């Protein structure tokens, strides 16, 4: 399961308990629907209330996609793809032999788009286009290009290879799905993109990748039970929100989310969107950054150890990974690695984490907040994603900002459109 520790933090339970009464009020208002952005809190109960027929349809369509195709293209940006990608890469890694899931519609980069389209010319593929409005330009352009490629490859049969996830009634993507009779799934109106991983937005790609979505949802359901725990000292989500707020009040302006596996890189990207879009308003909030250790210890490590101290670290520690790769003895030992003989890389990775924690905290005076999970699996990932979402709701309300809007994102779109129209 999941637990937290303060072993490498000067901030202890007594320091964050002082925010408990304020958090109780936030939780009360949230439960009563009296919070800011109350029209977008459907994510909270969704894992427990999702229609079983939707789950069965997703499983059925996932099997159909795997029969038709070698590749699923997830066409979306932000919350429309980050959640599913985070889960797929964390649980399945990069080399999924059963089904390849790739991503388009998240960039205007011409080279990347051309390379992806050329790659797909030699593959059997399906597309899951995800957008509530259908007007997000990166996604809309990519889908038009993908649709043309499908038509060229499969003729009139192209329609059965397109799966749409969008609004139930409104938007051009809904209109297109109805006219073209694409198979479609609904994004609930009361759930925003960055909170949508437990809806069909995330579940269809995750299921296609061969991940048990029932167990993934079970992780979220277990977290739902735990976030309601009224004992602050047992409530991980509330403690994390309070810890972050305490750092913010102490002028620690940057939170670095650290992982020790490249398979967690997209989890970090999802986390950055969740907290960045939810909290970054009214000139407030921590700046969410990320690093992957031990890799980034050889690039950012110097700064973290001896640079300006206006940040803290939140990290994930995996305590019980299966040991598969061992260091064997070598007769010559020219590389001087025999002292590591019979150790697994997992043990070495945990030693690197322990060494970095000691160096950063004891010498570098960097605060570390640690989430510990025993294994990387769909249940634990579902649990931690839901926990982060709930913590984010509390954390934003501690700052007195709306966790569920992102009006600032629209500014660049308006300016870009003016330029393009000219």
C-alpha positions in Angstrom: 0.0 0.0 0.0 1.0 3.7 0.2 2.5 5.4 3.1 4.5 8.6 3.7 7.5 9.5 5.9 9.2 12.7 7.1 12.6 11.1 7.7 14.4 13.7 5.6 12.3 16.7 6.4 12.6 19.4 9.0 8.8 19.8 8.7 7.2 17.3 11.0 3.6 16.3 11.9 3.4 19.0 14.6 4.2 21.7 11.9 1.4 20.7 9.6 -1.2 19.9 12.2 -1.7 23.7 12.6 -3.5 23.8 9.2 -5.9 21.0 10.2 -8.9 23.2 11.1 -8.6 25.1 7.9 -8.5 21.8 6.0 -11.6 20.5 7.9 -13.5 23.5 6.7 -12.3 23.0 3.1 -13.4 19.3 3.2 -16.8 20.2 4.7 -17.5 22.7 1.9 -16.3 20.3 -0.8 -18.5 17.5 0.5 -21.5 19.9 0.6 -20.8 21.2 -2.9 -20.1 24.7 -1.6 -16.5 25.0 -2.9 -15.1 27.1 -5.7 -15.6 25.3 -9.0 -18.3 23.0 -7.6 -19.6 22.3 -11.1 -16.4 20.3 -11.7 -16.2 17.9 -8.8 -17.7 14.9 -10.5 -14.3 13.2 -10.5 -14.5 12.6 -6.8 -17.2 9.9 -6.8 -16.8 8.8 -10.4 -14.6 5.7 -9.8 -17.3 4.4 -7.5 -20.3 5.3 -9.7 -19.1 4.6 -13.2 -21.7 2.5 -15.1 -20.6 -1.2 -15.4 -21.9 -1.1 -19.0 -19.3 1.5 -19.8 -16.5 -0.7 -18.3 -17.7 -3.7 -20.3 -17.9 -1.6 -23.5 -14.4 -0.4 -23.0 -13.1 -3.9 -22.5 -15.0 -5.1 -25.6 -13.7 -2.2 -27.8 -10.2 -2.7 -26.5 -10.3 -6.3 -27.7 -11.6 -5.1 -31.1 -8.9 -2.6 -31.4 -6.2 -5.2 -30.6 -7.7 -7.5 -33.3 -7.7 -4.7 -35.9 -4.5 -3.0 -35.1 -0.9 -3.1 -33.9 -0.9 0.5 -32.8 -3.4 2.8 -31.1 -2.9 6.5 -31.6 -4.1 8.6 -28.7 -4.9 12.0 -30.2 -5.2 14.6 -27.5 -3.3 17.1 -25.4 -3.0 17.9 -21.6 -5.4 15.9 -19.5 -6.7 14.1 -22.7 -3.6 12.0 -22.9 -1.2 12.6 -19.9 -3.2 10.5 -17.4 -3.4 7.4 -19.6 0.2 7.8 -20.8 1.4 8.1 -17.2 -0.4 4.9 -16.2 0.6 2.9 -19.3 4.3 3.8 -19.0 4.4 3.2 -15.2 2.7 -0.2 -15.4 3.7 -1.5 -18.8 7.0 0.3 -19.5 8.2 1.3 -22.9 8.3 -2.0 -24.7 4.8 -3.4 -24.7 4.9 -6.4 -27.0 1.1 -6.9 -27.0 0.0 -3.4 -28.2 1.8 -0.2 -29.0 0.2 3.0 -27.8 1.6 6.2 -29.3 0.5 9.9 -29.0 -0.2 12.7 -31.4 -2.2 15.9 -31.2 -0.1 17.3 -28.3 2.3 19.4 -30.4 2.5 21.6 -33.5 6.0 20.3 -34.3 6.1 19.5 -38.0 8.9 17.0 -37.8 7.4 14.9 -35.0 4.0 14.9 -36.8 5.5 13.9 -40.1 7.6 11.1 -38.6 4.6 9.8 -36.7 2.4 9.7 -39.8 5.2 8.1 -41.9 5.6 5.5 -39.2 1.8 4.7 -39.2 1.9 4.2 -43.0 3.6 0.9 -42.3 1.3 -0.1 -39.4 -2.2 -1.3 -38.8 -3.6 1.4 -36.5 -6.7 2.8 -34.8 -7.2 6.3 -33.4 -8.8 7.4 -30.1 -9.3 11.2 -30.5 -10.0 12.9 -27.2 -11.3 16.4 -26.8 -14.3 17.8 -24.9 -14.8 20.7 -27.4 -13.1 19.3 -30.4 -11.6 22.8 -31.1 -8.2 22.4 -29.4 -6.0 23.2 -32.3 -3.2 20.8 -31.7 -5.6 17.9 -31.5 -7.9 19.0 -34.3 -5.1 19.4 -36.8 -3.6 16.0 -35.9 -7.0 14.3 -36.1 -7.6 15.7 -39.6 -4.2 14.4 -40.7 -4.8 11.0 -39.1 -8.3 10.7 -40.6 -6.9 11.4 -44.1 -4.3 8.7 -43.6 -6.9 6.2 -42.4 -9.0 7.0 -45.5 -6.0 6.4 -47.7 -5.1 3.1 -46.1 -8.5 1.6 -45.4 -11.0 3.2 -47.7 -14.6 3.2 -46.5 -13.7 0.9 -43.6 -11.7 3.8 -41.9 -14.7 4.7 -39.7 -14.5 1.6 -37.6 -11.0 2.4 -36.7 -11.9 5.8 -35.0 -13.0 6.0 -31.4 -14.1 9.4 -30.1 -14.1 10.6 -26.5 -15.9 13.9 -26.2 -18.9 15.8 -24.8 -22.2 14.1 -24.7 -24.1 16.8 -26.7 -21.9 19.8 -27.6 -18.9 20.6 -29.8 -17.7 19.9 -33.3 -16.2 16.5 -32.4 -19.5 15.4 -31.1 -21.1 16.6 -34.3 -18.5 14.8 -36.4 -18.9 11.6 -34.4 -22.7 11.6 -34.9 -22.5 12.4 -38.6 -19.7 9.8 -39.3 -21.1 7.3 -36.8 -17.9 6.8 -35.0 -17.9 4.7 -31.8 -17.9 7.3 -29.0 -17.5 7.7 -25.3 -18.6 10.6 -23.1 -16.5 13.0 -21.1 -18.7 13.9 -18.1 -19.5 17.6 -18.1 -18.6 17.9 -14.4 -15.1 16.5 -14.8 -12.2 18.6 -16.2 -9.4 17.2 -18.3 -6.7 16.9 -15.6 -9.1 15.1 -13.4 -10.4 12.7 -16.1 -8.0 9.7 -15.9 -10.6 7.5 -14.3 -13.2 8.2 -17.0 -13.2 6.8 -20.5 -10.6 9.5 -21.4 -8.0 7.4 -19.6 -9.7 4.0 -19.3 -9.9 3.1 -23.0 -6.2 3.6 -23.9 -5.2 2.0 -20.6 -7.3 -1.0 -21.3 -6.0 -1.3 -24.9 -2.5 -1.4 -23.4 -3.4 -4.6 -21.5 -3.8 -3.1 -18.1 -6.5 -4.3 -15.7 -8.8 -1.3 -15.5 -10.9 -2.9 -12.7 -7.8 -3.1 -10.5 -6.9 0.4 -11.5 -10.3 1.7 -10.5 -10.1 -0.4 -7.3 -7.0 1.6 -6.3 -8.9 4.8 -6.8 -11.8 3.4 -4.7 -9.5 2.5 -1.9 -8.0 6.0 -2.0 -11.5 7.4 -1.9 -12.1 5.6 1.4 -8.8 6.8 2.8 -9.2 10.5 1.9 -12.4 10.5 4.0 -10.5 9.5 7.1 -11.2 12.2 9.7 -8.0 11.4 11.6 -5.5 13.8 10.1 -2.5 11.7 11.2 -3.8 8.8 9.1 -4.9 10.8 6.1 -2.1 10.9 3.5 -3.9 13.3 1.1 -4.6 15.9 3.8 -1.0 15.7 5.2 0.5 16.2 1.7 -1.7 19.2 1.1 -0.8 20.7 4.5 2.9 20.0 4.0 2.9 21.8 0.7 1.1 24.7 2.2 3.6 24.9 5.0 6.5 25.0 2.5 4.7 27.7 0.6 4.2 29.8 3.7 7.9 29.4 4.5 8.7 30.9 1.0 9.8 27.6 -0.5 8.5 28.5 -4.0 9.4 25.4 -6.0 8.3 21.8 -5.6 10.5 19.2 -7.4 8.7 16.0 -8.0 11.5 13.3 -8.0 11.2 9.7 -9.2 13.9 7.0 -9.5 12.5 5.3 -12.7 12.2 6.6 -16.2 8.9 4.8 -16.3 7.6 7.5 -14.0 8.5 10.5 -16.2 5.0 10.8 -17.6 3.5 10.5 -14.1 5.6 13.6 -13.3 4.3 15.4 -16.4 0.7 14.5 -15.3 1.5 15.7 -11.7 2.9 19.0 -13.1 -0.3 19.7 -15.1 -2.5 18.8 -12.2 -0.9 21.2 -9.7 0.2 23.8 -12.2 -3.2 24.4 -13.8 -5.1 23.9 -10.6 -3.1 26.3 -8.4 -1.3 28.7 -10.6 -3.6 31.7 -10.3 -3.8 35.1 -8.7 0.0 35.3 -8.5 0.0 32.3 -6.1 1.2 28.7 -5.8 4.3 26.6 -5.9 6.0 26.1 -9.2 5.8 22.4 -10.0 9.0 21.0 -11.5 10.3 17.4 -11.9 13.5 15.4 -12.0 14.3 11.8 -12.6 17.1 10.4 -10.4 19.7 9.1 -10.5 20.0 10.5 -14.1 19.4 14.1 -13.1 21.7 13.9 -10.2 24.4 14.2 -12.8 22.9 17.4 -14.2 20.8 19.1 -11.6 22.4 17.4 -8.6 25.0 20.2 -8.1 22.3 22.9 -8.0 20.0 20.8 -5.7 22.9 20.2 -3.3 24.5 23.7 -3.2 22.3 26.1 -5.1 19.7 28.6 -3.9 17.4 27.0 -1.4 13.9 28.1 -2.5 12.6 24.6 -3.3 11.7 21.3 -1.6 11.5 17.7 -3.0 8.5 15.4 -3.1 9.5 11.9 -4.1 8.2 8.4 -4.7 10.1 5.5 -3.3 9.3 1.9 -4.5 10.3 -0.4 -1.7 9.7 -3.9 -3.0 10.4 -4.2 -6.7 11.2 -7.6 -8.1 14.9 -8.2 -8.3 15.8 -9.3 -11.8 19.1 -7.8 -12.8 22.2 -8.7 -10.7 25.8 -7.8 -10.8 27.9 -10.9 -11.3 31.5 -11.4 -10.2 34.3 -10.9 -12.8 37.6 -12.7 -12.3 39.7 -9.7 -13.5 37.5 -7.0 -11.8 39.2 -4.3 -13.8 36.1 -2.1 -13.4 36.2 -2.6 -9.6 32.6 -3.7 -9.4 33.0 -7.0 -7.6 32.0 -5.3 -4.3 28.5 -5.1 -5.8 28.4 -8.8 -6.7 25.1 -10.5 -6.0 23.3 -7.1 -5.5 20.4 -6.3 -7.8 20.0 -3.0 -9.6 16.9 -2.5 -7.6 19.0 -2.6 -4.4 21.5 -0.2 -5.9 18.8 2.2 -7.0 17.4 2.2 -3.4 20.9 2.9 -2.1 21.2 5.8 -4.5 17.9 7.2 -3.2 19.0 6.8 0.4 22.4 8.4 -0.4 20.8 11.3 -2.2 18.3 11.9 0.6 21.0 12.0 3.2 23.2 14.3 1.1 20.3 16.7 0.2 18.8 16.9 3.7 21.7 16.6 6.1 24.3 18.6 4.1 22.2 20.5 1.5 19.4 21.4 3.9 16.7 20.4 1.4 13.3 19.2 2.7 12.1 15.8 1.3 8.5 14.5 1.5 8.4 10.8 0.6 5.6 8.7 -0.7 6.4 5.0 -0.4 4.7 2.3 -2.5 5.6 -1.4 -2.3 5.1 -2.3 -6.0 4.4 -0.6 -9.3 1.1 -1.9 -10.4 -2.3 -0.6 -11.6 -3.8 -0.7 -8.1 -1.1 1.4 -6.5 -1.0 3.9 -9.5 -4.7 4.3 -9.3 -4.5 4.9 -5.6 -1.7 7.5 -5.8 -3.3 9.4 -8.7 -6.6 9.8 -6.8 -4.7 10.8 -3.7 -2.9 13.5 -5.7 -6.1 14.8 -7.1 -7.7 15.1 -3.7 -4.6 16.7 -2.2 -4.6 19.2 -5.1 -8.2 20.2 -4.3 -7.3 20.9 -0.7 -4.0 22.6 -1.6 -5.6 25.0 -4.0 -8.3 25.9 -1.5 -5.7 26.6 1.1 -4.4 29.2 -1.4 -8.0 30.4 -1.9 -8.0 29.7 -5.6 -10.4 27.6 -7.8 -8.8 24.2 -8.4 -10.9 23.4 -11.4 -10.6 26.3 -13.9 -7.7 27.4 -16.1 -8.7 30.6 -17.9 -5.1 31.6 -18.2 -4.5 28.8 -20.7 -6.8 30.5 -23.2 -4.7 33.6 -23.5 -2.1 32.1 -25.8 -4.8 30.5 -27.9 -6.4 33.8 -28.6 -3.1 35.5 -29.5 -2.1 32.6 -31.7 -5.5 32.7 -33.5 -5.1 36.5 -34.2 -1.7 35.8 -35.8 -3.0 32.9 -37.9 -6.1 34.8 -39.1 -3.8 37.6 -40.3 
